[in-house]
Amino acid sequence: VHSGARHPINRWPIENFLTLCAALAAESGRDVLLFVDGDTLNDAVRVRCTELPGVTLMDHLPMDAFDALVAQAALFVANDTGPKHLAAARGVPVVSIAIPRLNWEEWGQNQGGVILSRAVPCAGCGLNNRDACGRDAACITTISVETVLKAALDVFEQSKIEYKRMSQD
């Protein structure tokens, strides 16, 4: 799970990521590695991560190590960022939390995956500045943890079906 994004308007709230990580670890039985953007990584987030069973807060890694780790992931959940495109290009299933300023059918992510976005009247605004939004980026901040968790668990379930199908061939 990667919480970063270059533009603050593209960031799903860190509290949502923490809640998601805890639920994902509990419901899937898998270990969750969490990469937190430097702008939101503080002592409170560090402490909270130590309290989440099955969740490991990752330190900054050199790019080649990060790439190798991402390439081995069973799933990558992130905002619309470079790392989510890297994961998709590596063939990793991706659940992307994205503001609807782009046409996702044209500019989605390689290899498919799930793009979660809220259809709001101001979709396509093109803003990169959250302060200019006037709606506190409701198109991304109001996507629920439950919605993202369901998408992630659905990806895991689909992966089991695909693995089972490949094992039978």
PyMOL commands that set and color helices and strands:
alter all, ss='L'
color gray80, all
select helices_A, chain A and resi 8-10+14-28+43-50+63-71+82-89+104-107+130-132+138-141+145-168
alter helices_A, ss='H'
color red, helices_A
select strands_A, chain A and resi 32-34+55-57+76-79+94-97+114-116
alter strands_A, ss='S'
color yellow, strands_A
deselect
rebuild
show_as cartoon
